[in-house]
Amino acid sequence: MSEYLTTISSQTLRIRWISVQCYEIVLPNGKVIVTDPFYLDAAKYEGMAELTKSQKMERDVYSQTGFSADEFTGADYILLNHVHGDHCNLVGQLWNKFYGRILCPAECCAEMARVFDIPHGAFYPLYPGNTYYFDDFTLKTYPGAHDNRSFREGRFRRPSDPRIMTGGLEGFGIPCPTELGLLGSIFNLNYMIETQQNFKIDFSAGRDYEEHVRHMTEEKPNLMLRHRIRTYTPEYCAQQIMDMGAQLMMPLHHNNARASGEDLNEYFRRVNEVLAANGSPARAFNPEPYRWYQLQMSLVAE
């Protein structure tokens, strides 16, 4: 008889983090999902002698180097949580290159089509509380709510403020004036992707996490993509993972750590210490930008 195998693996998916909430996910059949497509090249600020307060924030918190929109391997599905500039500035480029389906909160589709000059038929409107059976995966949608940090810090803009049609958008290259800013503040969707192999990816951003956990009680996703709000302690982050019942967690919007110089590798080391101390096998993982990672199920001989 031939020798016994000592290890074997079944690939679940490939994934890499680009920026903010933008992940590129390659399914086992090769189809590609891109979440919240965004990238801001730091070269934009080279040679600028003086920066406004907004430009300085964009440069220090959002801009990156070492990547280009041309490096995406595909975008068969563009999946949007909401339509603020730091979540959608690459939608036009990716659609014009790959001609995929744009899965978008329904109330935002018409304005997205107008701003990026994309045919309306490319948009697939999503509503909370539904299940969508696409050819390559199943999508379940849930209510979401944008983080209200501006209110917590005593900052907000009324609808009468003319800056509401440009604020937070023009710096990311979004054509203005536009209603995307206000629409993004109102309409947010969380969701769960289930692959053809029954692997579940939960995507939740912003506030009202406790409500979302209730939606996930029966689902128990394998991978949790979760907004790492800057005020969350490692203990609270670990508790969210345990409440979700996920096996792995990767962060969303963790670029905001750059505002304070926080070391996210250290942060997630502490999260994992809390998980281990509570007897949880789950683990959090801080991805290196642009690096591909493989998720797989493996058998390994001891």
N, C-alpha and C positions, 0 to 999 in steps of 0.2 A: 504494500500500500504506500502511496506517496505521502510526503510529510504533511502534517497538519499546519494550517495557517495560524500565525500568531497574532495577526491583526487584519482588520478589513473595515472599510469606511463607505458610507453612503452619503453623497453630497446633498446638502439641504439647499444652500444658496451661497452666492458670493455677494459681498456687501462692502461699500466704502463710504466714508463720510467726506463730504466736500466742504460745506460751510453752513453755519446756522442750523437749519433743519433739512438741509439737502443731503439725502443719501441716494446713492445709486445701487440698486438691488438687481442682481442677475438671477433669474429663476433657473431651475435645472434644465428647462427646455430652451434656454438662451434668451428668452424675452426679458426686457429691461423695464423696471419701474424706477422713475426718478421722483422723489418727494421734494416739494417746495424748492424748485430750481433757483439757486442763487449763488453768485460769486461776484466779488468786487475786487478788481485788480489794484494792488497798492501803487502800481506804476502811474495811476491816474494823478497822484498827488506829487509826483516828482517835479521839481522846479517851481512849485507854488510857494512863493515867499511868505504869504500870509493866508491863514485858514480861518474861516468863520467857526463859531462854536460847533455848528452841525457838522462841518467838514472835518474838524478835528476828531469828533466822536466817531464819524464814519471811518476815518483812517485808522484810529487807534483800536476800535472794537470790531469793525467788520472787514476791513481790507486784508487781503492775503497775497502771498506770492507763491510761485511754483506750480501754477495750474492755469488752464485755459478751458473755455467752453468747448473748444475743438476736441478736447480729450475725453469727453463723454463717449462711451462705447455704444450707447443707444438710448432711446426714450420712447419705447412702444407705448408706455403709459406715463403721463405726467400727472401726478396726484397732489392736489393742493389742500392743505389744512386751512389756510386763509390767504388773502391776496395783498398783504402789505408788500412794500417794495423789497424788503429783505427776505421774501419768500417766493418771489415770482419774476425777478428781473431777467432770468434766462429763458422764460417760457417761449418768447418769440424766436430766439435763436435755435432752441432745441426743436421746436415744432417745424420750423422751416428746413431743418436738416433731416429730421427723422419722420415727420408727418404722423406722429402717434396720436393717441386719444388723450384729450385733456379732461381729467376727472376733477370737477370743480364745484364748490358750493353753488347751488343753482342760481341764487340771487346775484351772483357775481359774474356769471358767464358772459352776458351781453357786454358789460363794460370791459372785461378782459379781451373779448374779441375786438372791440373798438380800439383799445389802447395799443394792442400788439398787431392789429390788422390781420387777424387770423380768421378764416372762414368760420361762420357760426356752427356749421355742421361738425367741426372738429371737437366741439365741446360736448361732454357728457355730464348733464346736470345731476348733482348729488343732493339728496335730502336726508336729514337725520332719521334714524329708525328703520332704515331699509337694508335689504340684502341684495347685492348685485352679482350676478353670475357671469363673469367675463370668461373668455375662452381659456385664459391662462391662470386665473385665480378667482377666488370669491372675496368680495369686499362687503363688510358690514360697517354701517355708519352710525355714529352716535353724536349727541349734542356736545358742542364745545363752547368755550368762552375765553376770549383773549385775556391775557394777564392784565390786571388793573393797577400796575405799578404807578402809573401817572396819577391815579386817584389817591393811592396810598401816600404818595409824596406831595400831594396837594397841587398837582399840575394837570391841567386838562384844557382842551379847546372846545369852545361852543361852536355849533353849526354856523353861526354868523361870522366866525373868524375866517377871513379870506385865505389864510394860510392852510386851511384844512384841505384845499384842493392841490396843494403841492408838498406840504410838510412830510418829511420822511420818505419821499418818493424821488424827487429830482436828483438827489445825490446818488441814487442807485441806478440812474439812467432810465427811469421810467418817464415816458412822455407825459407832460403836464399841460393844462390842468386835467385832473382825473378824479373820479370818485372811488378809486381803489383803496385809498387810505381809510375813508369812512366805512366802506363795505367790509374791509378787513377787520375793523374793530367790532363790527356787529355780527358777521357771519363766520363762524368757525366750526369745523367738523373734526371730530376724532374718528378713528376707524380701526378696523382689524382686517389684515390681509391673511387669507388662508390659502396656502399653495395647493397644488394638485396632490401633493404628498402629505397633506394634513398638518403642515407646519404653520403655526399661527404667530403673526407679528402684530403686536398692538402699538398704535401710534397715538399718543395723547400729549397735547400741548396746552399751555395756559393754565387757568384756574379751574375750580370745581372738580379737582381730581377725585375727591371722595365719591361724588356722584358717578364718575366714570368707573371707578372700581366696582360699584354695584352692578353696572352693566356687564362687567367682565367676570362676575362671580362664577358663572357656569363655563366660561370659555377657557380660562387658565392658559393664556398665551405662552408660547415658548420664549419668544424674544420681546422685550419691552423697550420701545423707543419712547423716552419720556423727557419732557422739558425740565432741564435742570435749573429751576428758578434760583437766582443768586442768594435768596434769603434762606434756602433750605439747608438745614444742618445735615451732616452725614447720617446722623441717627434718623432724621425724618426721611431722608432719601431711602435708607435701608428699609424703613417701615413700609414705605410705598411699594417697594419691590416685593416684600413679604405679603402685603395685602393683595397685590396683584396675582401672586402665585406663579410668577415668571421664573424661568431658569436663568436667563441672561438679561441684563439691562445695558443699553447704550444710550448716551444722552442726546438731547436736542437743545439747540440754542445755547450751548455751553460756551460759545464765543464771548458771552458777557463776562466771563471770568477775567478777560483781558482788561476790563475797566479798572479792576483793583489789583491786578498782578497775581491773582490767586493761582496756586499750583493744583491743577485738576488731577494730575496723577496721584498726588498726595491725598487729595479729597476722596478719590474713589478707593484708594488703599484703605482709608478709614471706614468708608462705607462697607467694604468687604470684611473688615475686622468686626463690625457690628453684626453683619450677616452670620459670620462664623460663630460669634459668641452666642447667637440665638439659635444655633443649630440648623441654620438654613443652608441648603446646598446651592442656592442662587448666588450669582456673582455679577458685579457691575464692571464695565470695561470702558475705558477712555480710548477711543480710536485715534490713531495718528492720521492727520489729514491726507487724503488721496490714496492711502495704502489699502490694497485689497485684502479682505479677510474671508476665509472660507468657514462656513458653518456646516458641520457634518455630524452624523451619528456614527460612532466607531465602536468596534469590539477590539479590545487590546488584552492580550494574555498577561497575567500577572507573573 
